[in-house]
């Protein structure tokens, strides 16, 4: 390992390749050291925590209730007088773990899927190794502040990522200054599942509905976008 800066909360691996990434990811629950790909822009969005601060932060993650957090952040329902072409409904709640996921995620499917993506992607980023036992905890442990312009505590972000890890095998693979990239081993497949998860995404990251690239998603059109998708990208403006 090579520590690039004493003020940064991670080390860089000397051999940043997908095979090393898979090995570290598979061992993370035992070693407490989790890999994540990072970009050069991340430096201004992270900060060091002391061991005591890191422990307290992880307690905050464990105490957070992702269902309550997302319900509170949900922008719907639209009032009866709403002029939207596709008004947002009442909060649908979190999608329960589909039966097929419960079976599929018993093994190492999430690790295999994340490693496969790492091998297929042309990485222009570095491989950081963080003091965290699971990928979902990485934003909290490095004190990531990338959810700019939104009132979201980083512990709450990690709490939601834990929920997606457990229900969909969604592994945080890359961390950028304002972007999270997740590999999804067992994505939602049916339209009702996808619309429920679309609501979770809109509540988690409001910019998912309007990514400022010429598209503005309705719940249904976004559900079509993520149906069976093996990668989720979240970007905050």
Buried (B, 14 or more C-beta within 10 A) or exposed (E): EEEEEEEBBBBBBEEBEBEBBBBBBBBBEEEEBBBBBBBEBBBEBBBBBEEEEBEEBBEBBEEBEBBEBBBEBBEBEBEEEEEEEEBBEEBBEBBEBBEEBEEBBEEBBBBBBBBBBBEEBEBEBBBBBBBBBBBBBBBBBBBBBBBEEBEBBBBBBBBBBBBBBBBBBBBBBBBBBBBBBBBBBBBBEEEEBBBBBBBBBBBBBBBBBEBEEEEEBBBEEBBBBBBEBBBBBBBBE
